[in-house]
Amino acid sequence: MQERNQMNMPFLSSIMMAIIIKYKKHLAIIGLLAAILSAIFSGPLFLTPLYKSTVILFPTASNSISKALLDVKSSSEKDVLEFGEEEQTEQMLQVLNSNKISDRVIEKYNLMEHYEIKPSSKYKMTELYKRYENNFKFRRTEYMAVKIDVYDRDPQLAADMANDIAELVDSTINTMQKKVAVRAYEIVKEEYFSQVRAIQEKEDSLTVLRSFGVHDYESQSEMFNRQLAIEMAKGNEPGIKRLEAKLEVLAKYGGPYVSLRDAVEFDKEQLSLLRAKYEEAKVDAHENLPHKFVVNSAYKAEKKSYPIRWLIVVISIFSALFLSMLVLGLIDTFTEGLKFDLKKKIPSPKPKVKTNLEEQRVVIDNVKENIKEVPIKEEPQTKENKQTENQVRNTREIIDSEMKRYFSSSNLLGLILKWKFHLGVIVVVAGILAAIFSGPTFITPMFKSSAILYPGNVDSYSEESTTEQMLQIMNSQDIVDSVIERFNLAAHYDINPEYKYFQTVLLDEYHTNVSISKTPYESVMIEVKDKDPQRASDMVSAIIELYDNKISTLHKTKYGEVVAMYQNQLASKRANLDSLKGILYELGTKYGIFEYEYQSQEIMRGYLRTLTGQGGSNVNSKEVKRLLKSMEQKSGQLVEVVAMIQEEAISYVAVKEDLEMNERFLYADMTYSNIVSKPFAADKKTYPVRWLIVAMAALAAFVFALLFIFFLESRKDH
């Protein structure tokens, strides 16, 4: 029993103190050497010291200059002096991680030469971007600020690069926004000056009408009718004819004059609103505001940040001591130099049981057969039953001890040392075969190209975000089919079109190599893997282009329907106006009535003078009675037609304004994505990771070989 307890003792806890006591001098020397060597190899001769410079900044809350400064109506917009929240912080982090900033920093400071990367190197760009990512760190602080850390061997250069990156945030965001803002400004500018030209054309038409003598339809109609009544009372035929001629002109051009005048007034109101939009778009397109508040600027560091020499020395000492104790313990264990002998076999737990393992198993089988044959009865245990139970219990203890023996740490190490040459050969062969079969002859190397972008100029269709909407559209079947057709991916992937499951295999291969996902910063990342690096980059660009085209098609389809509706409505309004003007013209020329209120007053005056006899000799009774009869018959229609013309004119202008607004979007050439990081052709493969395959193959071969050795050893014991 004592020997078994010794066997079950953990390896480290059983020999640690013995090793330390026995080899204290050796361990002291090893620790001292580790300290000296780690101090030497962590020095500037072997590890280049790096200095860190840090910038801390907050994003602004508002990104629109016009809304922040010029929009006096909106009270919900964030103030230009407010700090940004989580959304703005994440957007700034995404911009900082974009290649728009990294490329400008690399170019400005010539980092390829600074990092001593050979321009002729096969993987120069991959190594350059890897060094950049290691030396430039961007993260969000717990206070929703953004922290920029830059490491470099030149402390002043690190500070300059950190401060420059903080400045590049503004220029990068402004460049991205200006691309959209300038286009929006051009659209609003075109619409604004189009409205100005439309008003000018209507003013010119009014000028032409004024040349015919129509200056103010209501006032002129009142005065002409009043004067006509006076002339009719006097019986002045030449005056009556002159006034009737003027009233005929007024009847002919009065309707168009009223329509144009009302349209000009409405257009001027719209022009005032459009001018405000024009001024806002102009400010957004030509002016800049900072997008950050700098809390801490970078300065030249006086003390290096990497490597931390004392930490390397401490870790090296502890690592050296631990490995030394492990090696010394293994040596003593297998040379029987320690007090604890872990190689002894476990004796039989009870000397009374004199049968070996095979005999015990036969006994167990016999007991099982007897149990099957004998019915279960609740009887008191006999001496034979007790003896059988004891045998079974002893057998189980022997089996458990055997399993523990084979899987205990000492036996495991013993087996490894015993079969070390065989295991070594198996591991080496597995590694060599994995290296061969993971090469380009058997596994086609894949290159990855990616892009990061935000949606723009779009609104969500339902409750989803615009980013989720972009993901849905980019994964739509028509974009997938367009990419497959444009790059002839069926032939590129070597898929036979005659194959029964051709379409399924093709789509599966596409989705294996093309990944479109949302980043933690609410942007969209497109990743494409292909054996041709340039093709991978082109496919990413094609997906972005097809997305823009699809959104444009979706928008223009809807705008086309709206424009067609407004055009039909406008044509109907135009026909109604023409019809009403024809009725007004007929009332004026045929019945001599133009304006109900003033004309009816003058007719009644002439009529009353006739009845009272005042000026009765000068009153043209016949004409008065004719006008009175016409007024009685058509006055209601006149009032109705004039009101309808005014309403139709206002409605016509409103519909025309809506039509022009939708036509502006229908024919506009817009993009719907803001690219943060553009795709480029990779110069180093992404798949397969050869060293990982070799390591996994060697480890798997070692484990399976060890299991097989366990099996062989167990067979020998039996």
PAFIRO-244304 format. One record per residue (C-alpha): x, y, z. Coordinates in steps of 0.001 Angstrom, whole numbers, padded with zeros to 6 digits, always signed. Layout:
PAFIRO-244304
XYZ ...
This chain:
PAFIRO-244304
+000000+000000+000000 +002836+002402+000826 +004405+001753-002561 +001134+002451-004342 +000724+005751-002510 +004229+006608-003545 +003298+005735-007126 +000268+008053-007099 +002172+011086-005807 +002289+013968-008360 +005600+014168-010165 +006553+017770-009351 +005368+017795-005768 +007253+014550-004997 +010665+015495-006317 +010736+019323-006269 +012243+019776-002828 +014598+016834-003301 +015980+018366-006486 +016393+021818-004923 +018257+020416-001912 +020432+018055-003931 +021306+020488-006755 +021223+023814-004953 +024677+024827-006189 +023948+023819-009749 +020651+025703-009690 +022331+028784-008263 +024896+028745-011075 +022175+028190-013697 +020107+031072-012292 +023114+033377-012289 +024018+032437-015864 +020398+032957-016970 +020388+036412-015379 +023677+037403-017033 +022735+036017-020447 +019224+037518-020405 +020660+040875-019362 +023128+040701-022253 +020667+039496-024911 +017986+041980-023847 +020442+044813-024298 +020557+047240-027255 +023065+045026-029115 +020420+042334-029616 +017034+044011-029040 +016400+047435-030539 +014964+049697-027804 +011623+051270-028725 +010232+054542-027382 +006509+055126-026999 +004575+058312-027679 +000871+058621-026928 -001955+060864-028118 -005381+060855-026463 -008306+062477-028225 -012088+062630-028222 -014235+062618-031364 -016705+065443-031935 -020426+064823-031697 -021424+066485-034975 -020063+065706-038424 -022104+068222-040423 -020831+071803-040379 -024032+073286-041778 -026302+071539-039299 -024007+072406-036426 -023625+076081-037356 -026327+077209-039815 -029450+075209-039011 -031333+077455-036572 -034572+075463-036807 -033241+072146-035551 -032805+071910-031798 -032041+068168-031740 -028700+068345-033536 -025606+067884-031411 -023567+070953-030680 -020228+071358-032416 -018499+071641-029035 -019895+068391-027634 -017789+065263-027250 -018783+062269-029329 -020342+059117-027960 -019748+055422-028606 -020760+055552-032261 -018362+058386-033102 -015561+056696-031124 -015975+053452-033052 -016035+055313-036355 -012823+057119-035439 -011145+053814-034504 -012161+052366-037855 -010703+055373-039670 -007471+055114-037675 -007144+051460-038676 -007785+052215-042343 -005147+052094-045038 -005961+055701-045918 -003995+056722-042815 -001422+053917-042804 -000464+054540-046449 +000017+058257-045842 +002153+057659-042747 +004233+055024-044546 +004772+057347-047495 +005516+060479-045469 +008096+058856-043190 +009392+056335-045745 +008843+053520-043257 +009997+050825-045650 +013491+052276-045559 +013172+053189-041872 +012292+049587-040979 +015127+048380-043229 +012865+046305-045455 +014447+045495-048806 +012388+046766-051754 +013365+043602-053629 +011915+041356-050910 +009172+039034-052096 +006908+039857-049157 +007916+043468-048609 +004369+044849-048304 +003242+042110-045935 +006263+042652-043707 +005803+046424-043874 +002153+046319-042805 +002961+043791-040093 +005640+046082-038655 +003219+048980-038884 +000501+047076-036998 +003010+046077-034298 +004253+049630-033789 +000967+051564-034133 -001765+050745-031618 -005246+052284-031474 -007764+051499-028753 -010748+052930-026951 -010280+054002-023356 -012772+053436-020569 -013725+057125-020871 -014862+056776-024519 -011707+058503-025758 -009312+057158-028389 -005705+056377-027472 -002952+056307-030101 +000335+054607-029144 +003330+054731-031510 +006563+052779-030890 +009832+053557-032644 +013557+053430-032020 +013702+057214-032569 +011736+058925-029753 +011259+062160-031700 +010040+060285-034765 +007556+058346-032618 +006160+061611-031235 +005964+063190-034704 +004170+060188-036157 +001677+060048-033273 +000845+063745-033651 +000611+063422-037428 -001826+060528-037150 -004011+062670-034897 -003959+065369-037576 -004607+062875-040347 -007878+061915-038666 -009335+065284-039674 -008064+065240-043235 -009102+061618-043781 -012637+062095-042475 -012942+065376-044380 -011778+063692-047585 -014334+060925-047166 -017135+063358-046382 -016148+065875-049051 -016587+063232-051734 -020254+063027-050795 -020678+066673-049776 -019269+068039-053045 -021590+065838-055064 -024544+066878-052900 -023538+070520-053340 -023441+070129-057113 -026934+068609-057107 -028394+071350-054887 -026544+074014-056850 -027950+072717-060114 -031450+072620-058634 -031089+076095-057146 -030001+077752-060376 -032583+075746-062283 -035207+077274-060010 -033699+080719-060569 -033916+080198-064343 -037500+078965-064078 -038497+082065-062110 -036711+084257-064642 -038567+082584-067515 -041903+083178-065766 -040927+086792-065082 -040149+087191-068777 -043547+085730-069652 -045194+088173-067245 -043271+090980-068911 -044691+089914-072282 -048198+089844-070815 -047657+093301-069353 -046706+094517-072822 -050222+093499-073893 -051599+095699-071148 -052197+093097-068404 -050501+094460-065286 -052747+093613-062387 -055689+091454-063320 -057886+092164-060280 -057315+095928-060162 -057562+096348-063913 -060714+094265-064069 -062267+096416-061346 -061294+099721-062959 -062259+098681-066502 -065652+097452-065410 -066260+100574-063357 -065274+102807-066242 -067320+100698-068673 -070413+101255-066548 -069733+104986-066540 -069265+105081-070315 -072363+102982-070803 -074268+105425-068602 -073011+108269-070737 -073736+106374-073947 -070172+106934-075145 -069901+104319-077854 -066214+104962-078733 -065281+104719-075037 -067319+101572-074633 -065560+099975-077600 -062141+100912-076254 -062943+099477-072852 -064443+096347-074392 -061242+095890-076406 -059169+096196-073228 -061477+093828-071415 -061147+091388-074293 -057349+091493-073907 -057773+091119-070178 -060070+088138-070713 -057619+086533-073111 -054454+086998-071046 -055849+087391-067536 -055882+083659-066796 -052249+083054-067867 -051242+086200-065981 -052829+084993-062737 -051319+081502-063153 -047840+082851-063825 -048043+085409-061051 -049099+082819-058473 -046502+080371-059769 -043760+082986-059422 -044805+083712-055846 -044766+079997-054985 -041438+079462-056765 -039903+082321-054844 -040978+080719-051581 -039421+077437-052721 -036337+079299-053897 -035928+080747-050420 -035950+077243-048899 -033704+075910-051642 -031280+078765-051122 -030920+077752-047471 -030130+074187-048592 -027734+075560-051173 -025870+077586-048566 -025694+074567-046227 -024389+072300-048982 -021867+074957-050018 -020526+075180-046476 -020299+071382-046178 -018490+071154-049516 -015938+073928-049018 -015415+074374-045285 -013782+072119-042697 -014200+071645-038986 -011984+069523-036713 -013403+066109-035910 -011468+065669-032678 -010535+067235-029353 -006905+066506-028476 -006586+065789-024763 -002889+064787-024708 -000417+065502-027478 +002572+063244-028040 +006009+064312-026827 +009518+062939-027158 +009956+060084-024702 +013010+060133-022449 +012881+056463-021476 +012442+053415-023657 +009258+051374-023351 +010546+048171-024913 +012157+045874-023962 +011474+045858-020198 +014866+044505-019257 +014242+043611-015605 +011095+041690-016542 +012978+039694-019181 +015721+038882-016651 +013223+037759-013983 +011247+035594-016405 +014462+034123-017802 +015708+033196-014310 +012454+031501-013338 +012194+029730-016682 +015790+028496-016485 +015354+027268-012908 +012072+025497-013692 +013435+023767-016789 +016616+022836-014925 +014668+021252-012100 +012501+019409-014604 +015506+018018-016484 +017412+017113-013298 +014308+015445-011888 +013872+013360-015046 +017515+012332-014991 +017367+011272-011363 +014029+009549-011780 +015230+007262-014551 +018674+006674-013120 +017143+005805-009698 +019068+008526-008038 +016213+009880-005936 +014665+008499-002837 +011304+008073-004554 +011418+005096-006895 +008625+005638-009372 +009477+002702-011617 +008509-000119-009249 +005635-002270-010338 +002598-002442-008126 +002389-005733-006255 -000843-007555-005767 -002974-005555-003349 -004008-008646-001295 -001781-011693-000931 -004851-013919-000422 -005754-013548-004116 -003171-015769-005795 -004692-015775-009270 -003231-013641-012034 -005191-011095-014070 -006352-013635-016666 -007607-016022-013989 -009499-013173-012323 -011179-012330-015581 -012252-015998-016025 -013697-015926-012516 -015610-012715-013340 -017016-014307-016509 -018104-017405-014581 -019761-015242-011959 -021634-013357-014674 -022864-016629-016199 -023972-017892-012807 -025821-014617-012188 -027686-015008-015495 -028703-018593-014765 -029689-018202-011130 -032926-016284-010537 -032759-013315-008223 -033989-014149-004767 -033871-012158-001636 -031905-014609+000482 -029249-014030+003084 -025698-013965+001720 -023832-017242+001836 -020147-017763+002361 -019688-018515-001345 -021424-015282-002397 -019220-013253-000110 -016132-014939-001518 -017274-014177-005098 -017914-010522-004272 -014483-010244-002705 -012910-011744-005839 -014769-009278-008077 -013746-006362-005888 -010122-007476-005877 -010186-007902-009663 -011539-004375-010167 -008829-002983-007916 -006192-004803-009956 -007636-003461-013251 -007783+000099-011861 -004211-000142-010636 -003109-001442-014037 -004783+001524-015803 -003269+003987-013373 +000105+002355-013856 -000009+002797-017629 -001262+006374-017497 +000752+007675-014536 +003329+010365-015240 +006304+008125-014425 +005212+005307-016737 +004348+007820-019449 +007821+009325-019325 +009312+005858-019106 +007520+004746-022251 +008554+007914-024064 +012208+007352-023143 +011992+003681-024009 +010561+004383-027473 +012248+007732-027959 +013982+006819-031197 +010820+005357-032732 +008760+008369-031632 +011409+010752-032890 +011461+009087-036308 +007640+009107-036488 +007437+012790-035550 +010171+013778-038036 +008605+011747-040841 +005175+013238-040069 +006647+016738-040112 +008430+016126-043425 +005322+014633-045018 +003171+017496-043712 +005667+020005-045115 +005581+018241-048490 +001825+017771-048703 +001119+021321-047508 +003243+022736-050307 +001889+024372-053487 +002090+021045-055352 -000738+019598-053247 -002489+022630-051677 -003085+025702-053814 -001883+028810-051939 -004585+031451-051420 -004095+035220-051238 -006479+037465-049367 -007636+040971-050267 -010028+043014-048134 -011825+046343-047962 -013628+048186-045167 -016464+050581-045952 -019475+052381-044541 -022846+052828-046281 -023690+056327-047513 -026580+058228-049123 -029042+055535-048045 -031831+055175-045520 -032852+051915-043896 -035927+050267-045375 -037254+048996-042046 -035856+048537-038537 -032450+047296-039673 -029400+049560-039678 -027859+050779-042923 -024863+048514-042226 -027097+045456-041974 -028862+046601-045126 -025499+046791-046917 -024641+043257-045755 -027968+041939-047049 -027567+043554-050457 -023934+042506-050909 -024925+038911-050194 -027872+039079-052608 -028021+036483-055344 -027808+038904-058270 -024520+040371-056978 -023174+036848-056416 -024216+035849-059945 -022699+039022-061411 -019331+038386-059715 -019353+034746-060849 -020147+035773-064419 -017721+038706-064584 -014730+036648-063394 -015851+033355-064973 -015448+031655-061590 -016790+028315-062805 -013762+027888-065066 -011481+029562-062522 -012536+027069-059817 -012289+024163-062309 -015935+023146-061866 -017431+021166-064730 -020712+022755-065967 -021975+019253-066827 -021664+018127-063216 -024986+017209-061632 -024553+019586-058676 -022664+022266-060583 -024595+025254-059208 -024436+024053-055595 -020693+023399-055742 -020052+026740-057453 -021997+028738-054858 -020373+026795-052014 -016915+027553-053414 -017841+031227-053820 -019084+031616-050245 -016022+029736-048975 -013699+032259-050631 -015826+035413-050268 -016694+036659-046789 -018754+039791-046062 -019209+040649-042386 -019883+043498-039989 -016997+044825-037902 -017271+045889-034241 -017268+049504-035499 -020529+049152-037525 -018658+049071-040818 -018637+046287-043413 -015553+044194-044228 -015269+042362-047548 -012633+039597-047670 -011868+037573-050795 -009389+034687-051010 -008065+033504-054364 -005013+031854-055832 -004456+035016-057915 -003832+038028-055603 -004822+040561-058271 -008041+038710-058993 -008875+038728-055271 -008405+042513-055166 -010454+042990-058339 -013287+040871-056925 -013476+043074-053818 -013640+046195-056009 -016268+044532-058192 -018486+043730-055192 -018344+047390-054102 -019114+048562-057643 -022013+046123-057999 -023382+047247-054635 -023363+050882-055780 -025021+049906-059056 -027698+047841-057319 -028568+050601-054853 -028633+053072-057749 -030928+050759-059713 -033233+050265-056731 -033446+053996-056088 -033839+054983-059730 -036538+052378-060253 -038575+053896-057453 -037772+057458-058463 -038738+056567-062045 -042148+055394-060836 -042606+058567-058798 -041486+060772-061713 -043931+059038-064075 -046714+059576-061545 -045890+063268-061173 -045612+063705-064939 -049082+062257-065429 -050404+064401-062613 -048743+067483-064078 -050203+066806-067515 -053633+066434-065947 -053187+069724-064053 -052065+071441-067243 -055113+070175-069138 -057421+071344-066338 -055839+074801-066355 -056163+075098-070121 -059789+074018-069924 -060552+076551-067180 -058783+079317-069083 -060878+078466-072151 -064050+078823-070086 -062815+082139-068642 -061982+083381-072127 -065466+082426-073353 -067124+084213-070437 -065158+087350-071191 -065539+087457-074969 -069026+086031-075397 -070783+087308-072292 -068610+090302-071417 -068055+089324-067763 -064575+089284-066315 -064659+089994-062610 -067735+089254-060562 -067465+091629-057600 -066527+094892-059298 -068399+094298-062522 -071643+093460-060676 -071348+096688-058688 -071056+098787-061838 -073909+096951-063561 -076183+097603-060588 -075232+101273-060564 -076162+101644-064229 -079335+099673-063676 -080396+101788-060694 -079734+105027-062530 -082151+103837-065216 -084921+103091-062717 -084610+106371-060817 -084328+108393-063919 -081023+109957-062877 -079027+110356-066035 -081522+108212-067774 -080810+109827-071158 -077115+108857-070912 -077606+105245-069820 -077228+102521-072455 -080147+100548-071133 -079804+097858-073719 -076170+097137-072824 -076872+097279-069107 -079689+094790-069433 -077489+092510-071575 -074677+092534-069009 -077148+092100-066197 -078657+089086-067905 -075178+087626-068565 -074202+088204-064962 -077367+086514-063762 -076660+083480-065948 -072879+083129-065698 -071732+084935-062548 -071676+081717-060489 -069640+079974-063138 -067239+082931-063307 -066565+082884-059584 -066131+079125-059627 -063754+079181-062605 -061580+081960-061156 -061280+080105-057815 -060495+076838-059574 -057821+078489-061717 -056132+079902-058631 -056235+076543-056814 -055075+074619-059882 -052204+077063-060430 -050931+076596-056886 -051355+072813-057117 -049638+072775-060517 -046586+074563-059146 -046399+072216-056134 -046572+069118-058351 -043957+070588-060689 -041668+071214-057713 -042039+067600-056567 -041424+066385-060102 -038206+068380-060425 -037024+067165-057008 -037497+063498-057951 -036003+064038-061403 -032920+065387-059678 -032422+062091-057842 -033468+060033-060862 -030722+061434-063080 -028081+062029-060370 -024871+059981-060522 -024238+059036-056886 -022237+056437-054967 -023573+054701-051880 -020426+053590-050033 -017660+055355-048123 -014502+053267-048516 -012309+053374-045426 -009702+050817-046559 -009269+050054-050252 -008390+046558-051499 -004908+045792-052843 -003133+042748-054245 -001475+040806-051408 +002173+039800-051825 +002033+036925-049298 -000302+033960-049176 -002859+033637-046400 -003602+029916-046769 -002294+027386-045942 -000384+028281-042757 +002373+025764-043401 +004140+025808-040042 +000821+025249-038247 +000014+022217-040433 +003469+020736-039785 +003167+021311-036019 -000331+019787-035844 +000687+016799-037982 +003767+016126-035827 +001728+016416-032619 -001016+014151-033945 +001519+011555-035087 +003188+011649-031664 -000133+011144-029822 -001321+008283-032028 +002085+006588-031879 +002045+006867-028097 -001429+005318-027920 -000248+002453-030117 +002754+001925-027816 +000391+001776-024826 -001531-000954-026610 +001639-002958-027357 +002910-002663-023801 -000407-003779-022353 -000375-006848-024622 +003116-007741-023406 +002029-007621-019757 -000732-010098-020461 
